[in-house]
Amino acid sequence: MIMKKQAKQTLNNQKNLKLSKNIELNPTKELKFAVINYLNNQFKVHLGEKIVFPYIEKMDENEKIVFDQILMNNDAIGNPYIKSFVVIAQCLKQEIKDKKIIVFKYKSKKNYRVKTGHRQKGTLLQIIEFKNNYQAK
């Protein structure tokens, strides 16, 4: 019994070694993702990605927005935020409505039934670029 466990462990270790040998480190890698803090919500964004944020008032279509509260990217982890690093996004659509949520209230034996619905507003943004060493104007 013990021999079988040891044999399985050695096989697993060999598989892990094979996987680790195939990993190549690229010193000229580009920033692949960032984690943004916006209105106490965290969003993991990638370059060129379209993402729905909570509704942003007073924003026109094709207007750019700069996010400076970056919690982490694939190179660094902030304490609490990464200084001089920003994510720039462009507004594609000002007002988008999310799926309808049905709220049904019911009390047994009281003939109480209330059905309502809600659609949350959002803003569609596209991540344009990541900027390092950014100086606010």
N, C-alpha and C positions, 0 to 999 in steps of 0.2 A: 504494500500500500504506500509506504513512504517512498519507495523507489519510483513509483508511477508519478507521484506529486513532484519529485525532483526532476524527472524527465520532462514533465509538462512545463515546469518553470524554466528549464534550460532552453526548451523550444521557443517559449515566449520571449526570452531574453535575446535569442538569436534573431527572431523576427523584428524585435525592436531595434537591434543593431543595424539590420539591413535597411530599415526605414530611415534611421538617422544618417546613414552614409549617403543617401540620395538627396539630402537637403543641401542646397547651395545657397551660400550667403551672397547677396547682391549689395555691394557697398554704395551703389548709385541708385538705390531704390527711391521711388517717388512716394509721397504721402498717399496712403490708400484709404484711410478712414479717419474720422474725428468724432468725438462725442461732445455734443453741444448741450449746454444747459440753457433752456429758454422757458420762462414762466414756471420754474420748478419742475419742469419735465426734461428728461434726458433723451436725446435723439442721436442714434448712431447714423452718420451720413457718409456717403461715398461720393467721390468726384463725378459729376454728371448725373447724379441720381435725382429723381423727382420725388418729393416727399410732401405730405400734407401736414402742415403745422396748425396749431390752434389759431383761430381767426385773428388776423392782424388788421385793425382798423387804420384808416388814414394811409393806405398804401395803394398805389396805382399799379396797373399791369405794366410789366417790363421795368419796374423800379427795382433797384438793387438794395439789399439789406446786408449789414455787416454784423456777424455774430462774434463777440469778443470773449464770451464766457465759454472757453473750451476746456473741458475736463481732462481729455486725453486724446492723443493720436497714436499712430503706430510707432512713433519714436519716443514720446515722452508722456509722463503722467504729471498733471498739475498739482499744485499744493496751495489753494484748491483749484486755481486755474493756471493755464499755461500763459505766461506773459508774452507779449508781442507776437502772438499767433492768432489769426482770425480766419473765419470761413465766410466767404462772400457768396450770397445766393441772389437769384433773380425771381421776381414774382411772375408766374405764368398765368395764374387765374386768381382773382381777388377773393371771390366767394364760392366755396364748394360746399355742398351739403353732404353729410355722412349718411350712412344707412339709417332708416327709421328704427327707433327703439320703441317697442310697445310696452306700456306700463299698465298693468291690470291689477286693480285693487279689489279684493273680495273678502267678505265676512260671511261666514256660514250662518245659516238660520236667521239672518237679519235682512235678507233681500237687498244687500248692498253690493253693487257692482259698478266700478268706474273704469273705463278704458280710455287711456290717453296715449298720445304718441309724441315723440321728440326727435328732431333732426339737428345734430350739432353742426355748426358752421366751421369751416376751415379755410386755409389759404394754401394754394398749391405753389411750392417753390422748387426751383432747380438749383442744385449746388454748382456754382460756376468755377470757383477756384479756392485753393488754400494758400494763404499768404503768411510767410514767416518774416520776422523783423518788421512788422507793420507799425507805422507811426500814424496816430490819429490826426486828422486835419482840423 
